[in-house]
Amino acid sequence: MARREGERCAAQYLREGSFPAPRELSAVPPGEVVVVHEVADFQRERPAWRLYLLSNVLEGLCEALDWRNAFQVSDLYEAFRRETPWGALHAAVAQEAPRSTERTALRLRSVLRFWEPLQSARYLYKTLGAVLTLEGLLEASHDWALQAWCPMEDGPLRTRLEMAAERMAHATREDSEAVLAREMPRALPHAKGLKHRSRLADPSFVRQRVAALDPASFERMSGACTSDLLETLYDWDRELEAS
C-alpha cells in the first residue's frame, strides 16, 4: 500500500509537478504507540501505526519515476511532507542524507512547529519494548545534534532543540568547521579497524582536512552527524593508506 501511494504521488508529479494530498487521514488517539523505526516492529502481523513506512512511499515514488532526478524528487517530497505533523517527524527521525546544517535545521523546526499534536502519542524507536515520549524520541535520535550544536546547555529539551536549530540555520562555514573539528575526536572511538588512528586523532590534521573539503562534501557533513563523521574518517584513513 505504501508503494502504491508512492506510485500515485509519481503520477501527479509527472502531470503537475506536485504531490497529492493523502486519500484519507486518521487521528492517532492520545497515548497510542507509533512505531517509528522498523527494528522496533517485532509484531508485524498486528495492526499498528507504522511511521517508518513513509520511506516505502518515497521508494515507490522514485521507482515509478525510474529513479530519474531521484535526489531532486526526494528533496521535494521531503519538503512536501514536512508540512504535516507526521511527515515532519518522519523527516527528522529518519535522518536521510543530506544531514547538513541547513537540512537538519529545517527538519527540527518542522517538528517544533507541530510539537503539541506530536506530544500526545508515545513512540517505539530502536530499543525493543522501550516506549518513549516525544522528548525521549528526539533526544535518542538527535543526541548528536544536541552535543554538536548545543553542548553544555541546560533547560527543557524543546528549548535546546530550538537553540540547536537556530544555530545550524545561521551557521557560517567557519562555525561548522569549528564544530566538526571538535566533534571528530568524539567520533573516533566508534571507528573500527582504522590503520592511521593516531594521525586521525591529531587536531591539527583534522582542522587542515576539514578546511580543505570541497563545498559539496563540506555541506553534506556540516551538521556533524556521527555517521557522517565516521564515513569521513574512513575516507581519510583510506587516503592516508594510498598516499
Steps between C-alpha positions, in 0.01 A plus 500: 500500500785738579664433165169550320466836673847582366382410150199729542734781605717434195202519264399845627863615505534412133174680415524807720839510670335466842390228740141404593348535844450170686187309402391478861622624836459322832558661838738320736318490836698648791728249667509250213835363387656588165772271360763741373779260403465165326732324743245553779217344297520145637127422468445573134190286481316741731344833397712794608587858415818451293664833423809342344291386201518855364843397372324239284280772354812689394653183357183428303501858373859480377451153349194621307717780358775246410724684748526801268611808696463291815684747727291793380177305533596381850574856608167625362305216662668561835414871483140400419465258790668736749180706476311231696565388860581136423693583184707749697575243771595235246734740316669587827536151644581315175790743448550410138800664333585782477536572870639847444452794733235644268301178459519404867382847604203472264409158638523605863303819442225300330469265797506790744216664308283189555620431855159493672321244278810280485546512876173315564627169358762254628774354286701183434841584353804270496475330838250217517230558757621847601204734452616862473343840530559749217780649708658159550472419130667823388769474766580147383500588130669841526753454779770576242342834404459605863859403577640682197285813494373539856776363725490563873162671475237435765124534477205315346575286197266706282696816581830328427370372165383851412845634587677231295273563201558875524877459512503258207270719292740795532831311507780631280761269358735615775240409764458153351875448467542571871221253587641229271851541640357460850275204422740292287704382803176399674402283204842338471453238778198363310709436186628143468798371305669832427862466392600861569314568823774711656516727195122536492508590870734794434294822540716693253456227236123499553474880475710500182294229332169656600608837361606332172163332435332605177168686540279201413680260737508761775129579466409133515671448839462851642233395750760281678283189511709219648441263207625766257806566714582128507460471124742790455752349742495174304550696176798684644648176633483345152658810347787484750549131417518579127742791538 
